[in-house]
């Protein structure tokens, strides 16, 4: 696709700063807002917020920087009137109506919300609606982040570039939550510290819809399309009482959870993503858990075994981890602003080169 050639994109991205709106300022949005303000090739045009206590506050104040002169608003009409180039769309729950409104009004959209990684996996009605909005506004839409995104698309595609035969890729994500001082998150929402029971079907389906499209995208790119996407879940319990930052896990209660998404081809897993969240390593049954980060095992005619660890003390992980998701979304902005109209996937954008000047 000629309009998306590397030369065109790189040239276009440096003609003038891309004017960006930050949409929502939760954990990830606050980190990306700060990155946009500090970025040498981006200009902050506006901030959209949901809570009344953030409305009218300076963008710098919302993310711990000095005043910028840009004040947050909860008015979509105000956002549409800014003449911005792109929106970093990061609400807690994505609204396809909002996305289409932004696109049709001439605003490109980069989102860390799932749902747009693999257009062929989308609901056909929703996909057509988004594409129509893109062509109406002359805009593009791209979903990215750390996981799914970087680790499920950019990395496996790079590793597969030195293969001539691929038998399988297993992507493991590990998260040690023992020092996360969030009782509501760990105990009430995630179910740690409870008696083991049935796997939450909603969580399994969420994993399928979040990571399945990325696996399909990679498989299609490698001319090895998947036959299906399957999902499974496992629980492990702690052997004895375990004190963690959020409280105490009683012996026999859930101390680790594992969800695996299998991209199946010819009856066998070809591309898989497995997330392991744990608060203890002394588990029943015994699991081989690693430090927080990613592990990629690639089986082919040039096999690879790679660890990508997060060298961050656990007590500081909550402070640092949003960067892994927010930064890629910020770095891709100029490329998406220069792309042809439509839903643009990792395959249709060039290698993302960060402007760190």
C-alpha positions as CSV (number, residue, x, y, z in Angstrom):
1,X,0.0,0.0,0.0
2,X,1.9,3.0,-1.3
3,X,0.5,5.7,1.1
4,X,1.8,3.6,4.0
5,X,5.4,3.2,2.7
6,X,8.1,3.8,5.2
7,X,9.5,6.7,3.3
8,X,6.1,8.4,3.2
9,X,5.4,7.8,6.9
10,X,8.8,9.0,8.1
11,X,8.7,12.1,6.0
12,X,5.2,13.0,6.9
13,X,5.8,12.5,10.6
14,X,8.5,15.1,10.7
15,X,6.8,17.9,8.7
16,X,5.2,19.4,11.8
17,X,4.3,18.3,15.4
18,X,1.3,16.0,15.6
19,X,-1.4,17.7,17.7
20,X,-2.8,15.2,20.2
21,X,-5.8,14.9,22.5
22,X,-5.4,12.6,25.6
23,X,-8.8,10.9,26.1
24,X,-9.1,9.7,29.8
25,X,-6.5,10.0,32.5
26,X,-6.6,6.7,34.4
27,X,-3.4,4.9,35.2
28,X,-2.3,4.4,31.6
29,X,-3.8,7.7,30.3
30,X,-1.9,9.7,32.9
31,X,1.4,8.1,31.9
32,X,0.7,8.8,28.2
33,X,-0.4,12.3,28.9
34,X,2.9,13.0,30.6
35,X,4.8,11.4,27.6
36,X,2.9,13.5,25.1
37,X,3.7,16.7,27.0
38,X,7.4,15.8,27.1
39,X,7.6,14.4,23.5
40,X,9.7,16.6,21.2
41,X,7.5,15.9,18.1
42,X,4.1,16.1,19.7
43,X,1.9,19.0,20.8
44,X,-0.8,18.5,23.4
45,X,-4.1,20.0,22.0
46,X,-6.6,18.9,24.7
47,X,-7.5,16.5,27.4
48,X,-10.9,14.7,27.8
49,X,-11.8,13.5,31.3
50,X,-14.8,11.7,32.8
51,X,-14.7,12.8,36.5
52,X,-16.0,16.2,37.6
53,X,-13.0,16.8,39.9
54,X,-10.6,16.7,36.9
55,X,-12.7,19.1,34.7
56,X,-11.0,22.4,34.2
57,X,-7.6,21.3,35.7
58,X,-4.4,21.9,33.8
59,X,-3.0,18.9,32.0
60,X,0.3,19.3,33.7
61,X,-1.3,19.2,37.1
62,X,-3.1,15.9,36.2
63,X,0.2,14.1,35.4
64,X,2.6,15.8,37.8
65,X,4.2,18.3,35.5
66,X,4.2,22.1,35.4
67,X,1.3,24.0,33.9
68,X,0.7,23.6,30.2
69,X,-2.1,26.0,29.6
70,X,-4.3,23.1,28.3
71,X,-7.3,22.5,30.6
72,X,-9.3,19.2,30.8
73,X,-12.8,19.1,29.5
74,X,-15.7,16.6,29.6
75,X,-17.2,18.1,26.4
76,X,-16.9,16.0,23.2
77,X,-17.8,19.1,21.2
78,X,-14.9,21.0,22.7
79,X,-12.6,18.2,21.7
80,X,-13.9,18.1,18.2
81,X,-13.4,21.9,17.9
82,X,-9.7,21.8,18.7
83,X,-8.4,20.9,15.2
84,X,-6.2,18.1,16.6
85,X,-4.7,15.4,14.5
86,X,-5.1,12.4,16.8
87,X,-6.7,11.1,19.9
88,X,-5.0,8.8,22.4
89,X,-8.2,6.9,23.3
90,X,-7.8,5.2,26.7
91,X,-11.1,5.0,28.6
92,X,-11.8,2.1,31.0
93,X,-14.3,0.7,28.5
94,X,-14.2,1.5,24.8
95,X,-17.3,3.0,23.2
96,X,-17.4,2.3,19.4
97,X,-19.8,5.2,19.0
98,X,-17.3,7.6,20.5
99,X,-14.5,6.1,18.4
100,X,-16.6,6.5,15.2
101,X,-17.5,10.1,16.1
102,X,-13.9,11.0,16.5
103,X,-12.8,9.3,13.3
104,X,-15.6,10.8,11.2
105,X,-14.7,14.3,12.6
106,X,-11.2,14.0,11.2
107,X,-9.3,12.8,14.3
108,X,-7.1,9.7,13.9
109,X,-7.3,7.4,16.9
110,X,-4.7,5.3,18.7
111,X,-6.1,3.1,21.4
112,X,-4.8,0.7,24.0
113,X,-8.3,-0.9,24.1
114,X,-8.6,-4.2,22.3
115,X,-11.1,-4.9,19.5
116,X,-9.2,-3.5,16.5
117,X,-6.1,-5.6,16.3
118,X,-7.4,-7.9,13.6
119,X,-10.3,-6.5,11.5
120,X,-11.3,-9.9,10.2
121,X,-12.0,-11.0,13.8
122,X,-14.3,-8.1,14.5
123,X,-18.1,-8.1,14.3
124,X,-18.7,-7.3,10.6
125,X,-21.2,-4.6,11.4
126,X,-18.8,-2.9,13.8
127,X,-15.9,-3.2,11.4
128,X,-17.9,-1.7,8.5
129,X,-19.1,1.1,10.8
130,X,-15.5,2.0,11.8
131,X,-14.2,1.8,8.3
132,X,-17.0,4.1,7.1
133,X,-16.1,6.6,9.8
134,X,-12.4,6.4,8.8
135,X,-13.1,7.1,5.1
136,X,-15.6,9.8,6.0
137,X,-13.1,11.7,8.1
138,X,-9.9,10.7,6.1
139,X,-8.6,9.1,9.3
140,X,-7.0,5.9,10.6
141,X,-7.4,3.8,13.7
142,X,-4.8,1.6,15.4
143,X,-4.8,-0.6,18.5
144,X,-1.6,-1.2,20.4
145,X,0.0,-1.5,23.8
146,X,2.3,-3.9,25.5
147,X,0.1,-7.0,25.8
148,X,-1.7,-7.4,23.5
149,X,0.4,-5.5,21.0
150,X,4.1,-5.3,21.5
151,X,4.7,-8.8,22.9
152,X,2.0,-10.6,20.8
153,X,2.6,-8.9,17.5
154,X,5.8,-6.8,17.1
155,X,8.1,-9.3,18.9
156,X,6.9,-12.6,17.4
157,X,6.9,-11.1,13.9
158,X,10.5,-10.1,14.4
159,X,11.5,-13.5,15.8
160,X,9.8,-15.3,12.9
161,X,11.8,-13.2,10.4
162,X,14.8,-15.6,10.9
163,X,12.7,-18.8,10.4
164,X,11.9,-20.9,7.4
165,X,9.9,-23.4,9.4
166,X,7.7,-22.5,12.4
167,X,6.4,-25.3,14.6
168,X,5.2,-23.1,17.4
169,X,5.5,-19.9,19.5
170,X,4.6,-19.8,23.2
171,X,4.5,-16.4,24.8
172,X,4.4,-16.4,28.6
173,X,3.6,-13.4,30.7
174,X,4.4,-13.5,34.4
175,X,3.2,-11.1,37.1
176,X,4.3,-11.4,40.7
177,X,1.5,-9.6,42.6
178,X,2.7,-10.3,46.1
179,X,3.8,-6.7,46.8
180,X,0.7,-5.1,45.2
181,X,-1.1,-3.4,48.1
182,X,-4.5,-3.6,46.5
183,X,-6.9,-5.9,48.6
184,X,-9.9,-5.0,46.5
185,X,-8.1,-5.9,43.2
186,X,-6.5,-9.1,44.4
187,X,-9.1,-10.5,46.7
188,X,-12.4,-9.1,45.5
189,X,-11.9,-8.8,41.7
190,X,-9.2,-11.3,40.9
191,X,-10.1,-14.0,43.5
192,X,-6.9,-14.6,45.2
193,X,-7.3,-16.0,48.8
194,X,-10.5,-17.8,47.9
195,X,-11.2,-21.5,48.0
196,X,-10.4,-22.9,44.5
197,X,-13.5,-23.4,42.3
198,X,-14.6,-23.2,38.7
199,X,-12.7,-20.9,36.4
200,X,-14.4,-17.6,35.7
201,X,-15.9,-18.0,32.2
202,X,-16.1,-14.3,31.7
203,X,-12.3,-14.1,32.3
204,X,-11.7,-16.9,29.9
205,X,-13.8,-15.2,27.2
206,X,-12.1,-11.9,27.9
207,X,-8.7,-13.5,27.3
208,X,-9.9,-15.0,24.0
209,X,-11.2,-11.7,22.7
210,X,-8.2,-9.8,23.9
211,X,-5.4,-12.0,22.6
212,X,-7.0,-14.1,19.9
213,X,-7.0,-11.3,17.3
214,X,-3.3,-10.7,17.8
215,X,-2.5,-14.4,17.4
216,X,-4.7,-14.5,14.2
217,X,-2.9,-11.4,12.9
218,X,0.5,-12.9,13.3
219,X,-0.6,-16.3,11.9
220,X,-2.1,-14.6,8.8
221,X,1.0,-12.6,8.3
222,X,3.1,-15.8,8.3
223,X,0.7,-17.5,5.8
224,X,-0.2,-20.0,8.5
225,X,-3.8,-19.0,9.3
226,X,-5.4,-20.4,12.4
227,X,-8.3,-22.8,12.4
228,X,-9.6,-21.7,15.8
229,X,-8.7,-20.0,19.1
230,X,-9.1,-21.9,22.2
231,X,-8.8,-20.9,25.9
232,X,-8.2,-22.7,29.2
233,X,-7.7,-21.6,32.8
234,X,-5.9,-23.1,35.8
235,X,-5.7,-22.4,39.5
236,X,-3.0,-23.2,42.1
237,X,-3.2,-22.9,45.9
238,X,-0.7,-22.0,48.5
239,X,0.7,-24.7,50.8
240,X,0.6,-22.6,53.9
241,X,-0.5,-19.2,55.1
242,X,1.3,-16.6,53.0
243,X,1.5,-12.9,54.0
244,X,1.5,-10.5,51.0
245,X,1.2,-6.7,50.8
246,X,-2.6,-6.9,50.4
247,X,-3.2,-9.2,53.4
248,X,-2.8,-12.9,54.0
249,X,-3.5,-15.9,51.8
250,X,-4.7,-18.8,53.9
251,X,-3.3,-22.3,53.3
252,X,-5.3,-24.0,50.6
253,X,-6.6,-20.9,48.9
254,X,-5.9,-19.5,45.4
255,X,-2.3,-18.2,45.2
256,X,-1.8,-18.3,41.4
257,X,-3.9,-18.2,38.3
258,X,-3.0,-19.1,34.7
259,X,-4.9,-18.4,31.5
260,X,-3.8,-19.7,28.2
261,X,-5.0,-18.7,24.7
262,X,-4.2,-21.3,22.0
263,X,-4.1,-20.4,18.3
264,X,-4.8,-23.8,16.8
265,X,-3.7,-25.0,13.4
266,X,-4.3,-28.5,12.1
267,X,-5.3,-29.7,15.6
268,X,-2.1,-28.4,17.3
269,X,-1.3,-25.1,19.1
270,X,0.8,-22.9,16.7
271,X,0.8,-19.6,18.5
272,X,-0.1,-19.4,22.2
273,X,-0.2,-16.7,24.9
274,X,-0.2,-17.7,28.6
275,X,-0.6,-15.3,31.4
276,X,0.4,-16.4,34.9
277,X,-0.5,-14.1,37.9
278,X,0.9,-15.3,41.2
279,X,1.3,-14.2,44.8
280,X,3.5,-17.1,45.9
281,X,5.9,-19.6,44.3
282,X,5.2,-22.4,46.8
283,X,2.1,-23.8,45.0
284,X,0.0,-26.9,44.7
285,X,0.3,-28.1,42.0
286,X,3.9,-26.9,41.6
287,X,4.2,-24.4,38.8
288,X,7.5,-23.2,37.2
289,X,6.9,-19.5,37.6
290,X,9.5,-16.9,36.5
291,X,10.1,-13.3,37.5
292,X,7.8,-10.6,36.3
293,X,8.2,-10.1,32.6
294,X,7.8,-12.2,29.4
295,X,9.3,-15.4,28.2
296,X,9.1,-16.4,24.5
297,X,9.9,-19.9,23.3
298,X,10.0,-20.4,19.5
299,X,10.2,-23.8,18.0
300,X,11.3,-23.9,14.3
301,X,14.4,-24.4,12.2
302,X,16.1,-21.6,14.1
303,X,14.8,-22.2,17.6
304,X,14.9,-19.4,20.2
305,X,14.3,-19.1,24.0
306,X,14.2,-15.5,25.2
307,X,13.5,-13.8,28.6
308,X,12.4,-10.2,28.8
309,X,12.3,-9.4,32.4
310,X,11.2,-6.2,34.1
311,X,14.2,-5.2,36.2
312,X,12.0,-3.3,38.7
313,X,11.6,-3.9,42.4
314,X,8.2,-5.3,43.1
315,X,7.3,-2.5,45.4
316,X,7.9,0.0,42.5
317,X,6.2,-2.1,39.8
318,X,2.9,-0.2,40.1
319,X,4.7,3.0,39.4
320,X,6.7,1.8,36.5
321,X,4.5,-0.7,34.7
322,X,2.1,1.8,33.0
323,X,5.0,2.9,30.8
324,X,5.1,-0.5,29.0
325,X,1.6,0.0,27.7
326,X,1.5,3.8,27.3
327,X,4.8,4.4,25.6
328,X,4.2,2.3,22.5
329,X,0.9,4.1,21.9
330,X,2.6,7.5,22.1
331,X,5.5,6.4,19.9
332,X,3.1,5.2,17.1
333,X,1.1,8.4,16.9
334,X,3.0,10.1,14.0
335,X,2.9,7.0,12.0
336,X,-0.9,6.6,12.4
337,X,-1.5,10.2,11.6
338,X,0.3,9.6,8.3
339,X,-1.4,6.4,7.4
340,X,-4.1,5.9,4.8
341,X,-7.7,5.9,6.1
342,X,-9.0,2.7,7.7
343,X,-8.2,0.3,10.6
344,X,-4.5,0.0,10.4
345,X,-2.8,-3.0,12.0
346,X,0.8,-3.7,13.1
347,X,1.3,-5.3,9.6
348,X,0.4,-2.1,7.8
349,X,2.6,0.3,9.8
350,X,6.4,0.3,9.6
351,X,8.7,-0.6,12.4
352,X,7.9,1.9,15.1
353,X,11.0,4.0,15.7
354,X,10.8,6.2,18.8
355,X,11.7,9.9,18.6
356,X,13.7,10.2,21.8
357,X,15.4,13.5,21.0
